[in-house]
Amino acid sequence: MNDNFSHLMTPFDQYISTQSLQMTKLLIPFLPPQSQRMMAVYVKFFEFRHTIAFFRSMQQKQHSPDDILNSIKPYMSSSDMESFDQMMNMMNMMSMMQEMQNMSDMDFDPSTMMMGMFAQDDNNEFQKEGESLD
């Protein structure tokens, strides 16, 4: 499929359509009425065949909620996108709060961690200079 057309279609339509089908769709309104019906059925028939072939060869993929939501975002109106962004920010904040809660449940003490890090650095420094810690 030509990249010029890809931004006008959903990802699924990109999988099942070809450039020739897209060109045919563009020409349908300019055909005589009887030919329009026939060409519309022709296009839909080939899209249906491509859909069946796509699902036969498709590999199952795992998608994160972020993947799904970010794929929908370009098709939203500006007001919906604003609400969507607010919802995503809220979800990110809730996730960070949950991580902080999990850390506090583990009796996490930042000062103990820092003291441990400095003690290791001091030990390495002494060993580099050849002094013993005993």
C-alpha positions as CSV (number, residue, x, y, z in Angstrom):
1,M,0.0,0.0,0.0
2,N,1.3,3.4,-0.9
3,D,2.3,5.5,2.2
4,N,0.4,8.5,0.9
5,F,-2.8,6.7,1.5
6,S,-2.0,5.0,4.8
7,H,-2.7,8.0,6.9
8,L,-6.2,8.2,5.6
9,M,-7.1,4.6,6.7
10,T,-7.3,2.7,10.0
11,P,-4.6,0.1,10.5
12,F,-7.0,-2.7,9.9
13,D,-8.0,-1.2,6.5
14,Q,-4.3,-0.9,5.6
15,Y,-4.0,-4.7,6.2
16,I,-6.9,-5.7,4.0
17,S,-6.8,-3.1,1.2
18,T,-4.6,-2.6,-1.8
19,Q,-3.7,0.6,-3.7
20,S,-5.8,-0.7,-6.7
21,L,-8.8,-1.2,-4.5
22,Q,-8.4,2.3,-3.0
23,M,-8.2,3.8,-6.5
24,T,-11.3,1.9,-7.6
25,K,-13.1,3.3,-4.5
26,L,-12.1,6.8,-5.5
27,L,-13.5,6.3,-9.0
28,I,-16.8,4.7,-8.1
29,P,-18.7,8.1,-7.7
30,F,-17.7,9.0,-11.3
31,L,-19.1,5.8,-12.8
32,P,-22.7,5.4,-14.2
33,P,-25.1,4.3,-11.4
34,Q,-25.3,0.6,-12.6
35,S,-21.5,0.4,-12.7
36,Q,-21.2,2.0,-9.3
37,R,-23.2,-0.8,-7.7
38,M,-21.2,-3.5,-9.5
39,M,-17.8,-1.9,-8.6
40,A,-18.9,-1.4,-5.0
41,V,-19.7,-5.1,-4.6
42,Y,-16.4,-6.0,-6.4
43,V,-14.4,-3.9,-4.0
44,K,-16.2,-5.2,-0.9
45,F,-15.8,-8.8,-2.2
46,F,-12.0,-8.4,-2.5
47,E,-11.8,-6.7,0.9
48,F,-13.6,-9.6,2.3
49,R,-11.2,-12.1,0.7
50,H,-8.2,-10.1,2.0
51,T,-9.8,-10.1,5.4
52,I,-10.1,-13.9,5.4
53,A,-6.5,-14.3,4.2
54,F,-5.3,-11.8,6.8
55,F,-6.8,-13.7,9.7
56,R,-5.6,-17.0,8.4
57,S,-2.0,-15.8,8.4
58,M,-2.2,-13.6,11.5
59,Q,0.1,-14.2,14.5
60,Q,-1.5,-13.7,17.9
61,K,0.0,-10.6,19.5
62,Q,-0.3,-9.3,23.1
63,H,-1.1,-5.6,23.2
64,S,-0.9,-3.3,26.2
65,P,-3.8,-0.9,27.1
66,D,-1.4,1.9,26.1
67,D,-0.9,0.4,22.6
68,I,-4.7,0.1,22.1
69,L,-5.5,3.6,23.4
70,N,-2.7,5.2,21.4
71,S,-3.9,3.6,18.2
72,I,-7.4,5.1,18.8
73,K,-6.1,8.6,19.6
74,P,-5.5,9.8,16.0
75,Y,-9.2,9.1,15.1
76,M,-10.6,11.2,18.0
77,S,-12.0,14.7,17.8
78,S,-10.0,17.4,19.6
79,S,-12.5,17.5,22.5
80,D,-12.4,13.7,22.9
81,M,-8.6,13.8,22.6
82,E,-8.4,16.3,25.5
83,S,-10.6,14.1,27.7
84,F,-8.5,11.1,26.6
85,D,-5.3,12.8,27.6
86,Q,-6.7,13.8,31.0
87,M,-7.8,10.1,31.5
88,M,-4.3,8.9,30.5
89,N,-2.6,11.3,32.9
90,M,-5.0,10.2,35.7
91,M,-4.2,6.6,35.0
92,N,-0.4,7.3,35.0
93,M,-0.8,9.1,38.4
94,M,-2.8,6.2,39.8
95,S,-0.1,3.8,38.6
96,M,2.7,5.8,40.3
97,M,0.7,6.1,43.5
98,Q,0.2,2.3,43.5
99,E,4.0,1.8,43.0
100,M,4.7,4.1,45.9
101,Q,2.2,2.2,48.0
102,N,3.8,-1.1,47.1
103,M,7.2,0.4,48.1
104,S,5.8,1.5,51.5
105,D,4.3,-1.9,52.1
106,M,7.8,-3.4,51.8
107,D,9.1,-1.2,54.6
108,F,11.2,0.7,52.1
109,D,13.5,3.2,53.8
110,P,15.4,5.5,51.4
111,S,17.9,6.5,54.1
112,T,18.9,2.9,54.7
113,M,19.3,2.4,50.9
114,M,21.5,5.5,50.6
115,M,23.7,4.5,53.6
116,G,24.2,1.1,52.0
117,M,25.2,2.7,48.7
118,F,27.7,5.0,50.4
119,A,29.1,2.2,52.4
120,Q,29.8,0.2,49.3
121,D,31.4,3.2,47.6
122,D,33.6,3.8,50.6
123,N,34.7,0.1,50.7
124,N,35.6,0.2,47.0
125,E,37.5,3.4,47.5
126,F,39.6,2.0,50.3
127,Q,40.3,-1.2,48.4
128,K,41.5,0.7,45.4
129,E,44.0,2.6,47.6
130,G,45.3,-0.7,49.0
131,E,44.1,0.0,52.6
132,S,42.4,-2.8,54.5
133,L,39.1,-2.2,56.2
134,D,40.0,-4.4,59.2
